[in-house]
Amino acid sequence: MIRERLRDDRGMTAIELVIYVVITALLLGVIGGILIAGMRSTITTGDRDLATGTVQAISTSLSSDIRNASAVALTQTGTSTIVRAKVATGRTDWECRAYAVVDLQTWNDSTVTNGADGRFELRVLTYDDAATITAPVPTTAWGVLSRDVQRVEVAATPSPAPTPSHLPYFALTGGALSWNLAALASANASFNDGETVALTGAAVARAHDEGTTKCW
């Protein structure tokens, strides 16, 4: 009876304290894991929604520019793919628009450095038309629509060994331009699982221009 009273006065024994600490640590670990998983899911979903919105905006911009263009040009220089269009902005007003898939910079979280990293950016530039003009070459001064675009893979050849092939970023037939790209769904490197959002579409140049100004 005296020992039990002394034990009650002193509180928990050392063994009970250890058990309490272990159970608390396990509970905190489970709760922490649930919170981290929830945060990861929220960030990934947010990035995917942002990428989807960006892709839709790019597709809308491309469709509008090409439909309102009087001329479209597609050039491939090394690893760069460039689309240029002379776009009507009114009854008699025109401006030049260029889209380029290039690898000019490296993104590492929030740090951006010049130089290729094997991941291609989709860039855009608006410039004035002129009677004589040298088409501008893509630089880091061009606006960035997506910092990681990829080719769309088509069905692999079944034999003799699977060989994946990819659609070109852009294809031009007459005045009809089509595009097939995939934008990375998550820009956050910590949560990037390689998932992409497709960017596909086509439009036909319909504007008529009797002027002499050029965009390339």
FIKOLZA-1660 file (N, C-alpha, C; in steps of 0.1 Angstrom, whole numbers, plus 5000, padded with zeros to 4 digits):
% residues 216
   i   px   py   pz ch aa at
   1 5008 4988 5000  A  M  N
   1 5000 5000 5000  A  M CA
   1 5009 5012 5000  A  M  C
   2 5019 5012 5008  A  I  N
   2 5028 5024 5009  A  I CA
   2 5036 5026 4996  A  I  C
   3 5040 5015 4990  A  R  N
   3 5047 5016 4977  A  R CA
   3 5038 5022 4966  A  R  C
   4 5026 5017 4966  A  E  N
   4 5016 5022 4956  A  E CA
   4 5014 5037 4958  A  E  C
   5 5013 5041 4970  A  R  N
   5 5011 5056 4973  A  R CA
   5 5024 5064 4968  A  R  C
   6 5036 5058 4971  A  L  N
   6 5048 5065 4967  A  L CA
   6 5049 5066 4952  A  L  C
   7 5044 5055 4945  A  R  N
   7 5045 5055 4931  A  R CA
   7 5035 5066 4925  A  R  C
   8 5023 5067 4931  A  D  N
   8 5013 5077 4927  A  D CA
   8 5019 5091 4929  A  D  C
   9 5026 5093 4940  A  D  N
   9 5031 5106 4943  A  D CA
   9 5042 5110 4933  A  D  C
  10 5050 5100 4929  A  R  N
  10 5061 5103 4920  A  R CA
  10 5056 5105 4905  A  R  C
  11 5044 5100 4902  A  G  N
  11 5039 5100 4888  A  G CA
  11 5043 5088 4881  A  G  C
  12 5046 5089 4867  A  M  N
  12 5049 5078 4858  A  M CA
  12 5062 5072 4861  A  M  C
  13 5064 5059 4860  A  T  N
  13 5077 5053 4861  A  T CA
  13 5084 5055 4848  A  T  C
  14 5097 5052 4847  A  A  N
  14 5105 5054 4835  A  A CA
  14 5100 5046 4824  A  A  C
  15 5096 5034 4826  A  I  N
  15 5090 5025 4815  A  I CA
  15 5078 5032 4809  A  I  C
  16 5069 5036 4818  A  E  N
  16 5057 5042 4813  A  E CA
  16 5060 5055 4805  A  E  C
  17 5070 5063 4809  A  L  N
  17 5073 5075 4802  A  L CA
  17 5079 5072 4788  A  L  C
  18 5087 5061 4787  A  V  N
  18 5092 5057 4774  A  V CA
  18 5081 5053 4765  A  V  C
  19 5072 5045 4770  A  I  N
  19 5060 5040 4762  A  I CA
  19 5052 5052 4757  A  I  C
  20 5050 5062 4766  A  Y  N
  20 5042 5074 4763  A  Y CA
  20 5049 5082 4752  A  Y  C
  21 5062 5083 4753  A  V  N
  21 5070 5091 4743  A  V CA
  21 5069 5084 4729  A  V  C
  22 5071 5070 4729  A  V  N
  22 5070 5063 4717  A  V CA
  22 5057 5064 4710  A  V  C
  23 5046 5062 4718  A  I  N
  23 5033 5063 4712  A  I CA
  23 5030 5077 4707  A  I  C
  24 5035 5088 4714  A  T  N
  24 5033 5101 4709  A  T CA
  24 5040 5104 4696  A  T  C
  25 5053 5098 4695  A  A  N
  25 5061 5100 4683  A  A CA
  25 5054 5093 4671  A  A  C
  26 5049 5081 4674  A  L  N
  26 5042 5074 4663  A  L CA
  26 5030 5082 4658  A  L  C
  27 5022 5087 4668  A  L  N
  27 5010 5095 4664  A  L CA
  27 5014 5108 4656  A  L  C
  28 5024 5114 4661  A  L  N
  28 5029 5126 4654  A  L CA
  28 5034 5123 4640  A  L  C
  29 5040 5111 4638  A  G  N
  29 5045 5107 4625  A  G CA
  29 5034 5105 4616  A  G  C
  30 5023 5098 4621  A  V  N
  30 5012 5095 4612  A  V CA
  30 5005 5108 4608  A  V  C
  31 5003 5117 4618  A  I  N
  31 4996 5130 4615  A  I CA
  31 5005 5138 4605  A  I  C
  32 5018 5138 4607  A  G  N
  32 5027 5146 4598  A  G CA
  32 5026 5140 4584  A  G  C
  33 5026 5127 4583  A  G  N
  33 5025 5121 4570  A  G CA
  33 5013 5124 4563  A  G  C
  34 5002 5124 4570  A  I  N
  34 4989 5128 4564  A  I CA
  34 4989 5143 4559  A  I  C
  35 4995 5151 4567  A  L  N
  35 4995 5166 4564  A  L CA
  35 5004 5168 4552  A  L  C
  36 5016 5161 4551  A  I  N
  36 5025 5162 4540  A  I CA
  36 5019 5157 4527  A  I  C
  37 5012 5146 4528  A  A  N
  37 5005 5140 4516  A  A CA
  37 4994 5149 4511  A  A  C
  38 4987 5156 4521  A  G  N
  38 4977 5165 4517  A  G CA
  38 4983 5177 4510  A  G  C
  39 4994 5183 4515  A  M  N
  39 5000 5194 4509  A  M CA
  39 5006 5191 4496  A  M  C
  40 5011 5179 4494  A  R  N
  40 5017 5175 4481  A  R CA
  40 5006 5174 4471  A  R  C
  41 4994 5168 4475  A  S  N
  41 4983 5166 4466  A  S CA
  41 4978 5180 4462  A  S  C
  42 4977 5189 4471  A  T  N
  42 4972 5203 4469  A  T CA
  42 4981 5210 4459  A  T  C
  43 4994 5209 4461  A  I  N
  43 5003 5217 4452  A  I CA
  43 5003 5211 4439  A  I  C
  44 5003 5197 4438  A  T  N
  44 5003 5191 4425  A  T CA
  44 4991 5194 4417  A  T  C
  45 4979 5193 4424  A  T  N
  45 4966 5196 4417  A  T CA
  45 4966 5211 4412  A  T  C
  46 4971 5220 4421  A  G  N
  46 4972 5234 4417  A  G CA
  46 4981 5236 4405  A  G  C
  47 4992 5230 4405  A  D  N
  47 5001 5231 4394  A  D CA
  47 4995 5226 4381  A  D  C
  48 4988 5214 4382  A  R  N
  48 4982 5208 4370  A  R CA
  48 4971 5217 4365  A  R  C
  49 4963 5223 4374  A  D  N
  49 4952 5232 4370  A  D CA
  49 4958 5245 4363  A  D  C
  50 4969 5250 4368  A  L  N
  50 4976 5261 4363  A  L CA
  50 4982 5258 4349  A  L  C
  51 4988 5246 4347  A  A  N
  51 4993 5242 4335  A  A CA
  51 4982 5240 4324  A  A  C
  52 4970 5235 4328  A  T  N
  52 4959 5233 4319  A  T CA
  52 4954 5247 4315  A  T  C
  53 4953 5256 4324  A  G  N
  53 4949 5270 4320  A  G CA
  53 4958 5276 4311  A  G  C
  54 4971 5274 4313  A  T  N
  54 4982 5280 4305  A  T CA
  54 4981 5274 4291  A  T  C
  55 4979 5261 4290  A  V  N
  55 4978 5254 4277  A  V CA
  55 4966 5259 4269  A  V  C
  56 4955 5261 4276  A  Q  N
  56 4943 5266 4269  A  Q CA
  56 4945 5280 4264  A  Q  C
  57 4952 5288 4272  A  A  N
  57 4954 5302 4268  A  A CA
  57 4964 5302 4256  A  A  C
  58 4974 5293 4256  A  I  N
  58 4983 5293 4244  A  I CA
  58 4976 5288 4232  A  I  C
  59 4967 5278 4233  A  S  N
  59 4960 5273 4222  A  S CA
  59 4951 5284 4216  A  S  C
  60 4944 5291 4225  A  T  N
  60 4935 5302 4221  A  T CA
  60 4943 5313 4213  A  T  C
  61 4954 5316 4219  A  S  N
  61 4963 5326 4212  A  S CA
  61 4967 5322 4198  A  S  C
  62 4972 5310 4197  A  L  N
  62 4977 5305 4184  A  L CA
  62 4965 5304 4174  A  L  C
  63 4954 5299 4178  A  S  N
  63 4942 5299 4170  A  S CA
  63 4938 5312 4164  A  S  C
  64 4937 5322 4174  A  S  N
  64 4933 5335 4170  A  S CA
  64 4943 5342 4160  A  S  C
  65 4956 5340 4163  A  D  N
  65 4967 5347 4155  A  D CA
  65 4967 5341 4141  A  D  C
  66 4966 5328 4140  A  I  N
  66 4966 5321 4127  A  I CA
  66 4954 5325 4118  A  I  C
  67 4942 5324 4125  A  R  N
  67 4930 5327 4117  A  R CA
  67 4930 5342 4112  A  R  C
  68 4936 5351 4119  A  N  N
  68 4937 5365 4115  A  N CA
  68 4950 5368 4108  A  N  C
  69 4957 5358 4103  A  A  N
  69 4969 5360 4096  A  A CA
  69 4967 5360 4081  A  A  C
  70 4975 5368 4074  A  S  N
  70 4975 5367 4059  A  S CA
  70 4986 5358 4054  A  S  C
  71 4996 5356 4062  A  A  N
  71 5007 5347 4058  A  A CA
  71 5013 5341 4070  A  A  C
  72 5017 5328 4069  A  V  N
  72 5023 5320 4080  A  V CA
  72 5036 5314 4075  A  V  C
  73 5046 5314 4082  A  A  N
  73 5059 5307 4079  A  A CA
  73 5063 5298 4090  A  A  C
  74 5069 5287 4086  A  L  N
  74 5074 5277 4096  A  L CA
  74 5089 5274 4092  A  L  C
  75 5098 5276 4102  A  T  N
  75 5112 5273 4099  A  T CA
  75 5118 5265 4110  A  T  C
  76 5127 5256 4106  A  Q  N
  76 5134 5247 4116  A  Q CA
  76 5149 5250 4114  A  Q  C
  77 5155 5255 4125  A  T  N
  77 5169 5259 4125  A  T CA
  77 5176 5251 4136  A  T  C
  78 5184 5241 4133  A  G  N
  78 5190 5233 4143  A  G CA
  78 5179 5226 4152  A  G  C
  79 5179 5229 4165  A  T  N
  79 5169 5224 4174  A  T CA
  79 5157 5234 4176  A  T  C
  80 5158 5245 4170  A  S  N
  80 5147 5255 4171  A  S CA
  80 5136 5254 4161  A  S  C
  81 5124 5255 4165  A  T  N
  81 5112 5255 4156  A  T CA
  81 5105 5269 4158  A  T  C
  82 5103 5276 4147  A  I  N
  82 5098 5290 4147  A  I CA
  82 5086 5291 4138  A  I  C
  83 5075 5296 4143  A  V  N
  83 5063 5300 4135  A  V CA
  83 5062 5315 4135  A  V  C
  84 5060 5320 4123  A  R  N
  84 5059 5335 4122  A  R CA
  84 5046 5338 4114  A  R  C
  85 5038 5348 4118  A  A  N
  85 5026 5351 4112  A  A CA
  85 5024 5366 4111  A  A  C
  86 5018 5371 4100  A  K  N
  86 5015 5385 4098  A  K CA
  86 5000 5386 4102  A  K  C
  87 4997 5392 4113  A  V  N
  87 4984 5392 4119  A  V CA
  87 4977 5405 4118  A  V  C
  88 4964 5405 4113  A  A  N
  88 4956 5417 4112  A  A CA
  88 4951 5421 4126  A  A  C
  89 4953 5434 4128  A  T  N
  89 4948 5439 4141  A  T CA
  89 4937 5450 4139  A  T  C
  90 4933 5451 4127  A  G  N
  90 4923 5461 4123  A  G CA
  90 4920 5460 4108  A  G  C
  91 4913 5469 4102  A  R  N
  91 4911 5469 4088  A  R CA
  91 4923 5470 4080  A  R  C
  92 4932 5479 4084  A  T  N
  92 4945 5482 4076  A  T CA
  92 4957 5480 4085  A  T  C
  93 4956 5476 4097  A  D  N
  93 4967 5475 4106  A  D CA
  93 4972 5461 4107  A  D  C
  94 4985 5459 4108  A  W  N
  94 4991 5446 4109  A  W CA
  94 5002 5446 4119  A  W  C
  95 5005 5434 4125  A  E  N
  95 5016 5432 4134  A  E CA
  95 5022 5418 4131  A  E  C
  96 5034 5417 4135  A  C  N
  96 5041 5404 4133  A  C CA
  96 5041 5396 4146  A  C  C
  97 5038 5383 4146  A  R  N
  97 5038 5375 4158  A  R CA
  97 5047 5363 4155  A  R  C
  98 5056 5359 4164  A  A  N
  98 5064 5348 4163  A  A CA
  98 5063 5339 4175  A  A  C
  99 5062 5326 4173  A  Y  N
  99 5062 5316 4183  A  Y CA
  99 5075 5307 4181  A  Y  C
 100 5082 5304 4191  A  A  N
 100 5094 5296 4190  A  A CA
 100 5095 5285 4201  A  A  C
 101 5099 5273 4197  A  V  N
 101 5102 5263 4206  A  V CA
 101 5118 5262 4206  A  V  C
 102 5124 5266 4217  A  V  N
 102 5138 5267 4218  A  V CA
 102 5143 5263 4232  A  V  C
 103 5156 5261 4233  A  D  N
 103 5162 5257 4246  A  D CA
 103 5173 5268 4249  A  D  C
 104 5169 5278 4256  A  L  N
 104 5178 5289 4258  A  L CA
 104 5182 5291 4273  A  L  C
 105 5174 5286 4282  A  Q  N
 105 5176 5289 4296  A  Q CA
 105 5174 5276 4304  A  Q  C
 106 5179 5277 4316  A  T  N
 106 5178 5266 4326  A  T CA
 106 5170 5271 4338  A  T  C
 107 5160 5264 4342  A  W  N
 107 5152 5268 4354  A  W CA
 107 5155 5258 4365  A  W  C
 108 5160 5263 4376  A  N  N
 108 5162 5254 4388  A  N CA
 108 5155 5260 4400  A  N  C
 109 5143 5255 4402  A  D  N
 109 5134 5261 4412  A  D CA
 109 5131 5275 4408  A  D  C
 110 5136 5285 4416  A  S  N
 110 5133 5299 4413  A  S CA
 110 5145 5306 4406  A  S  C
 111 5156 5298 4403  A  T  N
 111 5167 5304 4397  A  T CA
 111 5167 5301 4382  A  T  C
 112 5170 5312 4374  A  V  N
 112 5170 5310 4360  A  V CA
 112 5184 5314 4355  A  V  C
 113 5190 5306 4347  A  T  N
 113 5203 5309 4341  A  T CA
 113 5203 5307 4326  A  T  C
 114 5211 5314 4319  A  N  N
 114 5212 5313 4305  A  N CA
 114 5219 5300 4301  A  N  C
 115 5215 5293 4291  A  G  N
 115 5221 5281 4287  A  G CA
 115 5211 5269 4286  A  G  C
 116 5214 5261 4276  A  A  N
 116 5204 5249 4274  A  A CA
 116 5205 5239 4285  A  A  C
 117 5194 5233 4287  A  D  N
 117 5193 5222 4297  A  D CA
 117 5186 5210 4292  A  D  C
 118 5183 5210 4279  A  G  N
 118 5176 5198 4273  A  G CA
 118 5161 5199 4274  A  G  C
 119 5156 5209 4281  A  R  N
 119 5141 5211 4282  A  R CA
 119 5138 5224 4274  A  R  C
 120 5128 5223 4265  A  F  N
 120 5125 5234 4256  A  F CA
 120 5114 5243 4261  A  F  C
 121 5116 5256 4258  A  E  N
 121 5106 5266 4262  A  E CA
 121 5098 5270 4249  A  E  C
 122 5086 5274 4252  A  L  N
 122 5077 5279 4241  A  L CA
 122 5077 5294 4244  A  L  C
 123 5082 5302 4234  A  R  N
 123 5084 5316 4236  A  R CA
 123 5076 5324 4225  A  R  C
 124 5073 5337 4227  A  V  N
 124 5065 5345 4218  A  V CA
 124 5071 5359 4217  A  V  C
 125 5070 5365 4205  A  L  N
 125 5074 5378 4203  A  L CA
 125 5065 5385 4194  A  L  C
 126 5061 5398 4197  A  T  N
 126 5053 5406 4188  A  T CA
 126 5062 5418 4183  A  T  C
 127 5063 5420 4170  A  Y  N
 127 5071 5430 4165  A  Y CA
 127 5065 5437 4153  A  Y  C
 128 5069 5448 4149  A  D  N
 128 5063 5456 4138  A  D CA
 128 5067 5451 4124  A  D  C
 129 5057 5452 4115  A  D  N
 129 5060 5448 4101  A  D CA
 129 5067 5460 4094  A  D  C
 130 5074 5457 4083  A  A  N
 130 5081 5467 4076  A  A CA
 130 5082 5463 4061  A  A  C
 131 5086 5473 4053  A  A  N
 131 5087 5470 4038  A  A CA
 131 5099 5460 4036  A  A  C
 132 5109 5461 4043  A  T  N
 132 5120 5452 4043  A  T CA
 132 5124 5448 4057  A  T  C
 133 5125 5436 4060  A  I  N
 133 5127 5432 4074  A  I CA
 133 5135 5419 4075  A  I  C
 134 5144 5418 4085  A  T  N
 134 5150 5405 4088  A  T CA
 134 5143 5399 4100  A  T  C
 135 5138 5387 4098  A  A  N
 135 5131 5381 4109  A  A CA
 135 5139 5380 4122  A  A  C
 136 5134 5384 4133  A  P  N
 136 5142 5383 4145  A  P CA
 136 5145 5368 4150  A  P  C
 137 5156 5366 4155  A  V  N
 137 5160 5353 4160  A  V CA
 137 5156 5352 4175  A  V  C
 138 5151 5341 4179  A  P  N
 138 5147 5339 4193  A  P CA
 138 5158 5342 4203  A  P  C
 139 5156 5349 4213  A  T  N
 139 5165 5352 4224  A  T CA
 139 5158 5351 4237  A  T  C
 140 5165 5353 4248  A  T  N
 140 5159 5352 4262  A  T CA
 140 5150 5364 4264  A  T  C
 141 5150 5374 4255  A  A  N
 141 5142 5386 4257  A  A CA
 141 5127 5383 4253  A  A  C
 142 5126 5372 4245  A  W  N
 142 5112 5368 4241  A  W CA
 142 5104 5364 4253  A  W  C
 143 5091 5366 4253  A  G  N
 143 5083 5362 4264  A  G CA
 143 5082 5346 4265  A  G  C
 144 5080 5341 4277  A  V  N
 144 5080 5327 4279  A  V CA
 144 5065 5323 4282  A  V  C
 145 5059 5314 4273  A  L  N
 145 5046 5309 4275  A  L CA
 145 5046 5296 4283  A  L  C
 146 5056 5288 4281  A  S  N
 146 5058 5276 4289  A  S CA
 146 5073 5273 4289  A  S  C
 147 5078 5270 4301  A  R  N
 147 5092 5268 4302  A  R CA
 147 5096 5253 4300  A  R  C
 148 5087 5244 4298  A  D  N
 148 5090 5230 4295  A  D CA
 148 5079 5224 4286  A  D  C
 149 5082 5224 4273  A  V  N
 149 5073 5218 4263  A  V CA
 149 5080 5205 4257  A  V  C
 150 5072 5195 4254  A  Q  N
 150 5078 5183 4249  A  Q CA
 150 5070 5179 4236  A  Q  C
 151 5076 5170 4229  A  R  N
 151 5069 5164 4217  A  R CA
 151 5059 5154 4222  A  R  C
 152 5048 5153 4214  A  V  N
 152 5038 5143 4217  A  V CA
 152 5042 5130 4211  A  V  C
 153 5042 5120 4219  A  E  N
 153 5046 5106 4215  A  E CA
 153 5035 5099 4208  A  E  C
 154 5038 5092 4197  A  V  N
 154 5028 5084 4190  A  V CA
 154 5031 5070 4193  A  V  C
 155 5022 5061 4188  A  A  N
 155 5024 5047 4191  A  A CA
 155 5037 5041 4187  A  A  C
 156 5043 5034 4195  A  A  N
 156 5056 5028 4192  A  A CA
 156 5055 5017 4182  A  A  C
 157 5066 5015 4174  A  T  N
 157 5066 5004 4165  A  T CA
 157 5068 4991 4172  A  T  C
 158 5059 4981 4170  A  P  N
 158 5060 4969 4179  A  P CA
 158 5072 4960 4176  A  P  C
 159 5078 4960 4164  A  S  N
 159 5089 4951 4161  A  S CA
 159 5099 4958 4152  A  S  C
 160 5112 4954 4153  A  P  N
 160 5117 4944 4161  A  P CA
 160 5118 4948 4176  A  P  C
 161 5118 4961 4179  A  A  N
 161 5118 4965 4192  A  A CA
 161 5110 4978 4193  A  A  C
 162 5103 4981 4204  A  P  N
 162 5096 4993 4205  A  P CA
 162 5104 5005 4203  A  P  C
 163 5100 5013 4193  A  T  N
 163 5107 5025 4189  A  T CA
 163 5097 5037 4190  A  T  C
 164 5098 5045 4200  A  P  N
 164 5088 5056 4201  A  P CA
 164 5091 5067 4190  A  P  C
 165 5081 5072 4185  A  S  N
 165 5082 5083 4175  A  S CA
 165 5074 5095 4180  A  S  C
 166 5077 5107 4175  A  H  N
 166 5070 5119 4180  A  H CA
 166 5065 5127 4169  A  H  C
 167 5054 5134 4172  A  L  N
 167 5048 5144 4162  A  L CA
 167 5057 5156 4162  A  L  C
 168 5058 5163 4151  A  P  N
 168 5065 5176 4151  A  P CA
 168 5057 5186 4160  A  P  C
 169 5064 5196 4165  A  Y  N
 169 5058 5206 4173  A  Y CA
 169 5047 5214 4165  A  Y  C
 170 5051 5217 4152  A  F  N
 170 5042 5224 4143  A  F CA
 170 5043 5218 4129  A  F  C
 171 5032 5219 4122  A  A  N
 171 5032 5214 4108  A  A CA
 171 5024 5224 4100  A  A  C
 172 5029 5228 4088  A  L  N
 172 5023 5238 4080  A  L CA
 172 5020 5233 4066  A  L  C
 173 5007 5233 4062  A  T  N
 173 5003 5229 4049  A  T CA
 173 4995 5240 4042  A  T  C
 174 5001 5246 4033  A  G  N
 174 4994 5258 4027  A  G CA
 174 4993 5269 4038  A  G  C
 175 4981 5273 4040  A  G  N
 175 4979 5283 4051  A  G CA
 175 4974 5277 4064  A  G  C
 176 4974 5263 4065  A  A  N
 176 4969 5256 4076  A  A CA
 176 4980 5252 4085  A  A  C
 177 4980 5257 4098  A  L  N
 177 4990 5254 4108  A  L CA
 177 4984 5245 4118  A  L  C
 178 4991 5234 4121  A  S  N
 178 4987 5225 4132  A  S CA
 178 4998 5225 4143  A  S  C
 179 4994 5222 4155  A  W  N
 179 5004 5221 4166  A  W CA
 179 5001 5209 4175  A  W  C
 180 5012 5203 4179  A  N  N
 180 5011 5192 4189  A  N CA
 180 5022 5193 4199  A  N  C
 181 5019 5197 4211  A  L  N
 181 5029 5199 4221  A  L CA
 181 5023 5193 4234  A  L  C
 182 5032 5191 4243  A  A  N
 182 5028 5187 4257  A  A CA
 182 5036 5196 4267  A  A  C
 183 5028 5202 4276  A  A  N
 183 5034 5211 4286  A  A CA
 183 5035 5203 4299  A  A  C
 184 5046 5205 4306  A  L  N
 184 5047 5198 4319  A  L CA
 184 5036 5203 4329  A  L  C
 185 5030 5193 4335  A  A  N
 185 5018 5196 4344  A  A CA
 185 5022 5203 4356  A  A  C
 186 5034 5200 4362  A  S  N
 186 5038 5206 4374  A  S CA
 186 5052 5213 4372  A  S  C
 187 5052 5226 4375  A  A  N
 187 5065 5234 4374  A  A CA
 187 5073 5232 4387  A  A  C
 188 5068 5226 4397  A  N  N
 188 5075 5225 4410  A  N CA
 188 5083 5212 4409  A  N  C
 189 5096 5214 4409  A  A  N
 189 5105 5202 4408  A  A CA
 189 5103 5192 4419  A  A  C
 190 5100 5196 4431  A  S  N
 190 5098 5187 4442  A  S CA
 190 5086 5178 4440  A  S  C
 191 5076 5182 4432  A  F  N
 191 5064 5175 4431  A  F CA
 191 5061 5171 4416  A  F  C
 192 5072 5172 4408  A  N  N
 192 5070 5169 4394  A  N CA
 192 5072 5154 4391  A  N  C
 193 5061 5148 4386  A  D  N
 193 5061 5134 4383  A  D CA
 193 5062 5131 4368  A  D  C
 194 5065 5142 4360  A  G  N
 194 5066 5140 4346  A  G CA
 194 5053 5140 4338  A  G  C
 195 5042 5143 4345  A  E  N
 195 5029 5143 4339  A  E CA
 195 5028 5156 4330  A  E  C
 196 5022 5154 4318  A  T  N
 196 5021 5166 4309  A  T CA
 196 5006 5168 4305  A  T  C
 197 5004 5180 4300  A  V  N
 197 4991 5184 4295  A  V CA
 197 4992 5187 4280  A  V  C
 198 4983 5180 4272  A  A  N
 198 4984 5181 4258  A  A CA
 198 4980 5195 4253  A  A  C
 199 4987 5200 4243  A  L  N
 199 4984 5212 4236  A  L CA
 199 4983 5209 4221  A  L  C
 200 4971 5207 4216  A  T  N
 200 4970 5203 4202  A  T CA
 200 4959 5212 4196  A  T  C
 201 4960 5214 4183  A  G  N
 201 4950 5222 4176  A  G CA
 201 4955 5226 4162  A  G  C
 202 4946 5233 4155  A  A  N
 202 4949 5237 4141  A  A CA
 202 4941 5249 4137  A  A  C
 203 4946 5257 4128  A  A  N
 203 4939 5269 4123  A  A CA
 203 4944 5272 4109  A  A  C
 204 4935 5279 4102  A  V  N
 204 4938 5283 4088  A  V CA
 204 4939 5298 4087  A  V  C
 205 4949 5303 4080  A  A  N
 205 4951 5318 4078  A  A CA
 205 4940 5322 4069  A  A  C
 206 4932 5332 4073  A  R  N
 206 4921 5336 4065  A  R CA
 206 4921 5351 4061  A  R  C
 207 4930 5359 4066  A  A  N
 207 4931 5373 4063  A  A CA
 207 4936 5376 4049  A  A  C
 208 4933 5387 4043  A  H  N
 208 4938 5391 4030  A  H CA
 208 4945 5404 4031  A  H  C
 209 4957 5404 4025  A  D  N
 209 4965 5416 4026  A  D CA
 209 4970 5420 4012  A  D  C
 210 4968 5432 4008  A  E  N
 210 4973 5437 3995  A  E CA
 210 4985 5446 3997  A  E  C
 211 4989 5448 4010  A  G  N
 211 5001 5457 4012  A  G CA
 211 5014 5451 4009  A  G  C
 212 5024 5459 4011  A  T  N
 212 5038 5454 4008  A  T CA
 212 5047 5452 4020  A  T  C
 213 5041 5454 4032  A  T  N
 213 5049 5452 4044  A  T CA
 213 5051 5437 4046  A  T  C
 214 5062 5434 4053  A  K  N
 214 5065 5420 4056  A  K CA
 214 5069 5417 4070  A  K  C
 215 5069 5404 4074  A  C  N
 215 5073 5400 4087  A  C CA
 215 5085 5391 4087  A  C  C
 216 5090 5388 4075  A  W  N
 216 5102 5380 4074  A  W CA
 216 5107 5381 4060  A  W  C
% end
